[in-house]
Amino acid sequence: MPSPHPDHDDTLAALAQVADAARSYLASLDADAARPASLEAAASAFAGSLPETGIGATAALQQLLDEGVPLATRSSGPRMFHFVTGGGTPAALAADWLTAVLDQNAFSWVASPLGARLEQVAIAWLRDLFGLPDRFGGVLTTGATTANTAALAAARQWCGERHGVDIARDGWSGLPAVPVLSSGYIHTSALKALATLGIGRERVQRFVADDAGGMDVPALEVALRALDGKPALILATVGDVNDGEADPVRALADLAERYGAWLHVDGAFGLFARISPRTAHLAEGVERADSVIADGHKWLNVPYDTGFAFVAQPELLARVFSMDAAYLPRPDDPHPNFGHLGLEASRRARGIPVWATLQAYGREGYRALVERHLDLTERLAARVRAEPDLELLSEPVLNVVAFRVRPPGVAAGELDALNRAVGADLIEDGRVYAGTTTYRGVAAFRPAIAGWRITEREVDLLVDVIVELARQRR
């Protein structure tokens, strides 16, 4: 009977099996369609009941390789423009494999000195990469959603302490609702964090100056003044998902200091604007925020799932997330124990691939990556401008291009339905991957360039395929 047993160890054979398949997969990744199988095939795959008797490691893996790999979206390939998706750099991918082999619990120094130390170094290097002051402490997370949750939990604790209440210890009871102020750029992951923390997604007041969602700073100041010094949260976004735009963080930092508010910056991918002189102005003032977050599996190009949260008063993270048990290291232990700073107790050693990619490519490597993507974004916008069947909806500012299909002679009232239909065709076609959204009130495409493998060839292919599919609809 196949079983994981010390006398029946298939580990090396299984790893060799996957390594051989990985060579083939990576060798064809640049040429592969973004989604090589149909949606219906994926939906019907891997049916059946739990087997009473297993088939063994190598047989199970062979089934996964034969039937599963063809269904996998080529997320790390160069034809992936959907969402804002990076891909594992060679250093990060290999280090992530090593992370799984080593199987470290990065909760504490005593559980994994290696995991704790590399997370400590990775946080310091990321802080340096983004030009954040040394006062910021940080923690690696599963992504931007949990990074927002961790940072806003610190903000919630700060609000409670301003009212004389330790929320982590005593809860919300008797406290007033927390005012949350944002622009129209606020991301759904921040709203999810607010819901998770009991602050409430419907508590957000949006101050919107234009139809794209930009911040109305004068109106925000009026609202802050009316609070008369009561604690409030300002949520800024650097890198709007529809067009890459940013809230005016420097002006918001001025208001936060003037009125005693907490400034949180969601920079899931836009924080990387600080790396290049061409885009640093978009994130000017981030260093004055109270908390800042970003994703690692976006522009850092490490495998899923990685994010990071920085807090200017890191002791607040410890007050919220520390755990006290007889078998655990004490919260005041002098060693780095990141399980006391974030949501997870058992934690994957995400510091290993983050450290590896930063060590491999350094500041200059990531600056070059961002600037190459800026050039590709400009190329995409230029291709859209040149196509008579397409309409550019905004000039690109970072790595996202908002545009729509608009063939001559099609009535304005029919354009939204046409764009949504072409968007569905694009996903089903699978040659390239990009999604639709609603931007300035109309249905539109919003491809993002974040993967390190993307070249001019794939940018041109994206435009060509969308135009082709649009013409088939006419």
C-alpha positions as CSV (number, residue, x, y, z in Angstrom):
1,M,0.0,0.0,0.0
2,P,1.6,3.3,-1.0
3,S,2.1,5.6,2.0
4,P,4.5,8.3,3.1
5,H,6.7,6.2,5.4
6,P,10.4,6.2,6.3
7,D,10.9,2.9,4.6
8,H,9.2,4.0,1.5
9,D,10.7,7.4,0.6
10,D,9.8,8.6,-3.0
11,T,11.0,12.1,-2.4
12,L,14.0,12.2,-4.7
13,A,12.2,10.4,-7.5
14,A,9.3,12.7,-7.2
15,L,11.5,15.8,-7.2
16,A,13.4,14.6,-10.2
17,Q,10.1,13.9,-12.0
18,V,8.9,17.5,-11.3
19,A,12.3,18.9,-12.3
20,D,12.1,17.2,-15.7
21,A,8.6,18.5,-16.2
22,A,9.7,22.0,-15.2
23,R,12.4,22.1,-17.8
24,S,9.9,21.4,-20.5
25,Y,7.4,23.9,-19.1
26,L,9.9,26.7,-18.8
27,A,11.4,25.9,-22.2
28,S,8.0,26.5,-23.9
29,L,6.7,29.3,-21.6
30,D,7.6,32.2,-23.9
31,A,5.8,30.6,-26.8
32,D,2.8,29.1,-25.0
33,A,-0.6,30.6,-25.1
34,A,-1.5,32.3,-21.8
35,R,-4.2,29.7,-21.1
36,P,-3.7,26.6,-23.2
37,A,-6.9,24.7,-22.2
38,S,-10.5,25.7,-22.4
39,L,-12.4,27.0,-19.4
40,E,-14.8,24.0,-19.7
41,A,-11.9,21.5,-19.5
42,A,-10.5,23.2,-16.4
43,A,-14.0,23.1,-14.8
44,S,-14.5,19.4,-15.3
45,A,-10.9,18.2,-14.4
46,F,-9.9,16.1,-11.5
47,A,-13.4,14.8,-10.6
48,G,-14.0,11.7,-8.5
49,S,-14.0,10.6,-4.9
50,L,-11.2,10.3,-2.4
51,P,-9.3,7.1,-3.3
52,E,-9.4,4.4,-0.6
53,T,-6.0,3.2,-1.7
54,G,-3.5,5.7,-3.0
55,I,-1.5,5.2,-6.2
56,G,1.8,6.4,-4.8
57,A,3.8,9.6,-5.1
58,T,5.2,9.2,-8.6
59,A,2.0,8.0,-10.1
60,A,0.0,10.8,-8.5
61,L,2.5,13.4,-9.7
62,Q,2.5,11.9,-13.2
63,Q,-1.3,12.3,-13.3
64,L,-0.9,15.9,-12.1
65,L,1.7,16.6,-14.7
66,D,-0.2,15.0,-17.6
67,E,-3.7,16.4,-16.7
68,G,-2.9,19.5,-14.6
69,V,-0.1,21.3,-16.3
70,P,-2.1,21.8,-19.6
71,L,-4.9,23.5,-17.6
72,A,-2.6,25.9,-15.8
73,T,-2.7,29.6,-16.7
74,R,0.8,30.6,-17.7
75,S,0.8,33.3,-15.0
76,S,4.6,33.7,-15.0
77,G,4.8,33.8,-18.8
78,P,5.2,36.9,-21.0
79,R,1.6,36.9,-22.3
80,M,0.1,37.6,-18.9
81,F,-1.3,41.1,-18.7
82,H,-4.3,40.3,-16.4
83,F,-4.6,41.8,-13.0
84,V,-1.0,43.0,-12.1
85,T,0.9,39.8,-12.3
86,G,4.7,39.4,-12.1
87,G,6.5,36.0,-12.4
88,G,9.2,34.4,-10.4
89,T,12.6,35.7,-11.4
90,P,15.1,32.9,-11.9
91,A,16.7,33.6,-8.5
92,A,13.3,33.9,-6.8
93,L,11.8,30.7,-8.4
94,A,14.8,28.6,-7.5
95,A,14.9,30.0,-4.0
96,D,11.2,29.3,-3.6
97,W,11.8,25.6,-4.5
98,L,14.5,25.6,-1.9
99,T,12.1,27.1,0.6
100,A,9.7,24.2,0.1
101,V,12.6,21.7,0.4
102,L,13.8,23.3,3.7
103,D,10.3,23.6,4.9
104,Q,11.1,26.2,7.6
105,N,8.5,27.7,10.0
106,A,9.5,31.4,10.0
107,F,7.5,32.2,13.1
108,S,10.5,32.6,15.3
109,W,14.3,32.6,15.6
110,V,14.2,29.3,17.6
111,A,12.1,27.6,15.0
112,S,14.2,28.8,12.1
113,P,17.2,31.1,12.6
114,L,17.7,31.0,8.8
115,G,14.1,32.0,8.0
116,A,14.1,34.7,10.7
117,R,17.4,36.2,9.7
118,L,16.6,36.3,5.9
119,E,13.2,37.9,6.6
120,Q,15.0,40.5,8.8
121,V,17.5,41.2,6.0
122,A,14.8,41.2,3.3
123,I,12.7,43.8,5.2
124,A,15.7,46.0,5.6
125,W,16.6,45.8,1.9
126,L,13.1,46.4,0.8
127,R,12.9,49.5,3.1
128,D,16.2,50.7,1.4
129,L,14.9,49.9,-2.1
130,F,11.8,52.1,-1.5
131,G,13.6,54.8,0.3
132,L,11.7,54.4,3.6
133,P,13.3,55.7,6.9
134,D,14.9,53.3,9.3
135,R,12.1,54.0,11.8
136,F,9.8,51.7,9.8
137,G,9.6,48.1,10.9
138,G,8.0,45.5,8.7
139,V,6.8,42.0,8.2
140,L,6.4,39.7,5.2
141,T,2.8,38.6,4.5
142,T,0.9,36.5,2.0
143,G,0.1,39.5,-0.2
144,A,-1.3,43.0,-0.3
145,T,-4.6,42.0,1.3
146,T,-2.9,40.6,4.4
147,A,-0.4,43.4,4.3
148,N,-3.2,46.0,4.4
149,T,-4.9,44.0,7.2
150,A,-1.7,44.0,9.3
151,A,-1.0,47.7,8.7
152,L,-4.6,48.8,9.3
153,A,-4.7,46.6,12.5
154,A,-1.8,48.7,13.7
155,A,-3.8,51.8,12.7
156,R,-6.8,50.5,14.6
157,Q,-4.7,50.0,17.7
158,W,-3.4,53.5,17.4
159,C,-7.0,54.9,17.2
160,G,-7.9,52.9,20.3
161,E,-4.9,54.2,22.2
162,R,-5.8,57.8,21.2
163,H,-9.1,57.1,23.0
164,G,-7.3,55.5,26.0
165,V,-8.3,51.9,25.0
166,D,-6.1,48.9,24.2
167,I,-8.2,47.4,21.5
168,A,-6.0,44.3,21.1
169,R,-6.6,43.5,24.8
170,D,-10.0,44.9,25.5
171,G,-11.8,45.1,22.2
172,W,-13.9,47.8,20.5
173,S,-16.7,48.1,23.1
174,G,-17.7,51.7,23.8
175,L,-15.5,53.3,21.2
176,P,-16.8,55.5,18.4
177,A,-16.6,54.4,14.8
178,V,-13.3,55.2,13.1
179,P,-13.5,57.8,10.3
180,V,-11.9,56.4,7.1
181,L,-11.1,58.9,4.3
182,S,-10.0,58.0,0.8
183,S,-10.3,58.8,-2.9
184,G,-12.0,56.7,-5.5
185,Y,-8.8,54.8,-6.0
186,I,-9.2,52.7,-2.9
187,H,-8.6,49.1,-3.7
188,T,-11.0,46.3,-2.7
189,S,-8.3,44.6,-0.7
190,A,-8.2,47.6,1.6
191,L,-12.0,47.4,1.9
192,K,-11.7,43.7,2.7
193,A,-9.1,44.5,5.4
194,L,-11.5,47.1,6.9
195,A,-14.3,44.6,7.0
196,T,-12.0,41.9,8.6
197,L,-10.9,44.4,11.3
198,G,-14.4,45.4,12.2
199,I,-13.9,49.0,11.0
200,G,-16.3,48.4,8.2
201,R,-16.0,48.8,4.5
202,E,-19.1,51.1,4.4
203,R,-17.3,53.5,6.8
204,V,-15.2,54.8,4.0
205,Q,-15.9,58.4,2.9
206,R,-14.6,59.0,-0.6
207,F,-13.4,62.4,-1.7
208,V,-13.4,62.3,-5.5
209,A,-12.3,65.2,-7.7
210,D,-12.8,63.6,-11.2
211,D,-14.4,60.8,-13.0
212,A,-11.3,58.6,-12.7
213,G,-11.5,58.7,-8.9
214,G,-8.7,61.2,-8.1
215,M,-8.5,62.7,-4.6
216,D,-10.4,65.9,-3.8
217,V,-7.8,67.3,-1.3
218,P,-9.7,70.5,-0.3
219,A,-12.8,68.5,0.5
220,L,-10.7,66.0,2.5
221,E,-9.3,68.9,4.5
222,V,-12.7,70.2,5.3
223,A,-13.7,66.8,6.6
224,L,-10.6,66.5,8.7
225,R,-11.1,69.9,10.2
226,A,-14.6,69.0,11.2
227,L,-13.3,66.0,13.2
228,D,-11.7,68.5,15.6
229,G,-8.7,66.3,16.3
230,K,-10.5,63.0,16.7
231,P,-8.4,60.1,15.3
232,A,-9.0,59.2,11.7
233,L,-7.5,57.1,8.9
234,I,-6.5,58.5,5.5
235,L,-6.1,55.7,3.0
236,A,-4.0,56.7,0.0
237,T,-3.4,54.6,-3.1
238,V,-0.2,54.7,-5.2
239,G,-1.0,52.7,-8.4
240,D,-4.7,52.7,-9.2
241,V,-5.6,49.3,-10.8
242,N,-7.3,51.0,-13.8
243,D,-4.7,53.5,-14.9
244,G,-1.7,53.4,-12.5
245,E,-2.5,56.9,-11.1
246,A,-1.6,57.8,-7.5
247,D,-3.1,59.9,-4.8
248,P,-1.1,63.1,-3.9
249,V,0.7,61.5,-1.0
250,R,2.8,64.5,-0.1
251,A,-0.3,66.7,0.3
252,L,-2.0,64.0,2.3
253,A,1.0,63.7,4.6
254,D,0.7,67.4,5.2
255,L,-2.9,67.0,6.2
256,A,-2.2,64.0,8.3
257,E,0.4,65.9,10.3
258,R,-1.8,69.0,10.6
259,Y,-4.9,67.2,11.8
260,G,-3.4,64.3,13.7
261,A,-4.6,61.5,11.3
262,W,-3.0,58.2,10.4
263,L,-1.8,58.0,6.8
264,H,-1.8,54.6,5.2
265,V,-0.4,54.0,1.7
266,D,-1.6,51.1,-0.4
267,G,1.3,50.7,-2.9
268,A,0.6,47.1,-4.0
269,F,2.5,47.7,-7.2
270,G,2.7,51.5,-7.3
271,L,5.3,51.6,-4.5
272,F,7.8,50.5,-7.1
273,A,7.4,53.9,-8.8
274,R,9.9,55.1,-6.2
275,I,12.7,53.0,-7.8
276,S,12.9,55.0,-11.0
277,P,13.6,58.8,-11.3
278,R,11.0,58.7,-14.2
279,T,8.1,57.8,-11.8
280,A,9.3,58.7,-8.3
281,H,7.1,61.7,-8.2
282,L,4.0,59.5,-8.2
283,A,5.0,58.2,-4.7
284,E,6.6,61.4,-3.3
285,G,5.8,61.7,0.4
286,V,5.4,58.0,1.1
287,E,8.3,58.2,3.5
288,R,6.1,60.4,5.7
289,A,3.3,57.9,6.0
290,D,2.4,55.9,9.1
291,S,2.1,52.6,7.2
292,V,2.9,51.4,3.7
293,I,2.3,48.1,2.0
294,A,3.1,46.4,-1.3
295,D,2.9,43.0,-3.0
296,G,5.9,40.9,-3.7
297,H,4.3,38.7,-6.4
298,K,3.6,41.8,-8.5
299,W,6.6,44.0,-9.5
300,L,9.1,42.3,-7.3
301,N,8.5,39.2,-9.3
302,V,8.7,36.6,-6.6
303,P,6.3,33.6,-6.7
304,Y,2.9,33.7,-5.0
305,D,2.3,34.3,-2.2
306,T,4.3,37.3,-0.8
307,G,3.6,40.8,0.3
308,F,5.1,43.2,2.9
309,A,3.8,45.7,5.4
310,F,5.8,48.6,6.9
311,V,4.7,50.6,10.0
312,A,6.5,53.7,11.3
313,Q,5.5,52.6,14.9
314,P,6.3,48.9,14.6
315,E,5.6,48.4,18.3
316,L,1.9,48.6,17.4
317,L,2.2,45.5,15.3
318,A,3.6,43.7,18.3
319,R,0.8,44.9,20.5
320,V,-1.7,43.5,18.1
321,F,-0.2,40.3,16.9
322,S,2.1,39.0,19.7
323,M,1.3,35.6,21.1
324,D,2.0,34.5,24.7
325,A,2.2,30.8,25.4
326,A,4.6,28.8,27.6
327,Y,6.0,26.9,24.6
328,L,6.6,30.0,22.4
329,P,9.4,32.6,22.6
330,R,8.3,35.6,24.6
331,P,7.2,38.7,22.8
332,D,10.1,40.6,24.4
333,D,12.7,38.0,23.1
334,P,15.5,40.0,21.6
335,H,15.7,37.8,18.5
336,P,13.7,38.5,15.4
337,N,10.3,36.7,15.8
338,F,8.1,37.7,12.9
339,G,5.2,35.6,14.1
340,H,4.7,38.3,16.7
341,L,4.3,41.0,14.0
342,G,1.7,39.5,11.6
343,L,-1.4,37.5,11.2
344,E,0.2,34.0,10.8
345,A,1.7,31.8,13.5
346,S,3.0,29.1,11.2
347,R,4.7,31.0,8.4
348,R,6.4,30.0,5.2
349,A,9.9,31.4,5.0
350,R,9.1,34.0,2.4
351,G,12.3,35.8,3.2
352,I,14.3,33.2,1.3
353,P,13.1,34.0,-2.2
354,V,12.8,37.7,-1.5
355,W,16.4,37.8,-0.3
356,A,17.6,35.8,-3.2
357,T,16.0,38.0,-5.9
358,L,17.3,41.2,-4.2
359,Q,20.8,39.7,-3.8
360,A,20.8,38.5,-7.4
361,Y,19.6,41.7,-9.2
362,G,20.1,44.5,-6.7
363,R,18.8,48.1,-6.9
364,E,20.0,48.6,-10.4
365,G,18.4,45.4,-11.7
366,Y,15.0,46.4,-10.4
367,R,15.4,50.0,-11.6
368,A,16.1,48.6,-15.1
369,L,13.1,46.2,-14.8
370,V,10.7,49.1,-13.9
371,E,12.1,51.3,-16.6
372,R,11.9,48.6,-19.3
373,H,8.3,48.1,-18.3
374,L,7.6,51.8,-18.6
375,D,9.0,51.7,-22.1
376,L,6.7,48.8,-22.9
377,T,3.8,50.6,-21.5
378,E,4.5,53.6,-23.8
379,R,4.7,51.2,-26.7
380,L,1.3,49.7,-25.8
381,A,-0.2,53.1,-25.6
382,A,1.3,54.1,-29.0
383,R,-0.1,50.9,-30.6
384,V,-3.5,51.7,-29.2
385,R,-3.4,55.3,-30.6
386,A,-2.4,54.0,-34.0
387,E,-5.3,51.5,-34.3
388,P,-8.5,52.9,-35.8
389,D,-10.6,50.3,-33.9
390,L,-9.2,51.2,-30.5
391,E,-9.4,54.3,-28.2
392,L,-6.9,55.2,-25.5
393,L,-8.8,56.4,-22.4
394,S,-5.9,57.8,-20.5
395,E,-2.2,58.6,-21.0
396,P,-0.2,56.0,-19.1
397,V,1.6,57.2,-16.0
398,L,3.0,53.9,-14.7
399,N,2.5,50.3,-16.1
400,V,-1.2,50.1,-16.8
401,V,-3.0,51.2,-20.0
402,A,-6.7,51.9,-20.1
403,F,-8.3,51.6,-23.5
404,R,-11.4,50.3,-25.2
405,V,-12.5,48.9,-28.5
406,R,-14.2,51.6,-30.5
407,P,-14.7,50.7,-34.2
408,P,-15.9,53.4,-36.6
409,G,-19.6,53.4,-37.1
410,V,-20.5,51.6,-33.8
411,A,-23.1,53.5,-31.8
412,A,-21.9,54.8,-28.4
413,G,-24.7,52.9,-26.6
414,E,-23.3,49.6,-28.0
415,L,-19.7,50.0,-27.0
416,D,-19.9,48.7,-23.4
417,A,-21.5,45.4,-24.6
418,L,-19.0,45.1,-27.4
419,N,-16.0,45.6,-25.1
420,R,-17.3,43.1,-22.6
421,A,-17.9,40.6,-25.3
422,V,-14.4,41.0,-26.8
423,G,-13.0,40.7,-23.2
424,A,-14.8,37.4,-22.8
425,D,-13.6,36.3,-26.2
426,L,-10.0,37.2,-25.2
427,I,-10.1,35.0,-22.1
428,E,-11.6,32.1,-24.0
429,D,-9.1,32.6,-26.9
430,G,-6.2,32.3,-24.5
431,R,-3.4,33.5,-26.6
432,V,-2.9,36.4,-24.3
433,Y,-4.5,37.2,-21.0
434,A,-6.0,40.6,-20.1
435,G,-9.1,41.6,-18.3
436,T,-11.9,44.2,-18.6
437,T,-13.0,46.8,-16.0
438,T,-15.2,49.9,-15.8
439,Y,-13.1,53.1,-16.2
440,R,-14.6,56.6,-16.2
441,G,-18.0,55.0,-16.5
442,V,-17.3,52.8,-19.6
443,A,-16.3,49.2,-20.2
444,A,-12.6,49.0,-20.9
445,F,-9.4,46.9,-21.0
446,R,-6.7,47.6,-18.5
447,P,-3.6,45.4,-19.2
448,A,-0.7,45.8,-16.8
449,I,2.9,45.1,-17.5
450,A,4.6,43.6,-14.5
451,G,6.2,40.2,-15.6
452,W,9.9,40.2,-16.2
453,R,9.5,38.0,-19.3
454,I,7.3,40.5,-21.2
455,T,8.9,42.0,-24.4
456,E,7.7,44.1,-27.3
457,R,6.6,41.0,-29.1
458,E,4.0,40.2,-26.5
459,V,2.8,43.8,-26.3
460,D,2.2,43.8,-30.0
461,L,0.5,40.5,-29.9
462,L,-1.9,41.7,-27.2
463,V,-3.1,44.6,-29.5
464,D,-3.2,42.4,-32.6
465,V,-5.4,39.8,-30.9
466,I,-7.8,42.3,-29.4
467,V,-8.2,44.0,-32.8
468,E,-8.7,40.6,-34.5
469,L,-11.4,39.5,-32.0
470,A,-13.1,42.9,-32.2
471,R,-13.4,42.6,-36.0
472,Q,-14.8,39.1,-35.7
473,R,-17.6,40.7,-33.6
474,R,-18.6,43.2,-36.3
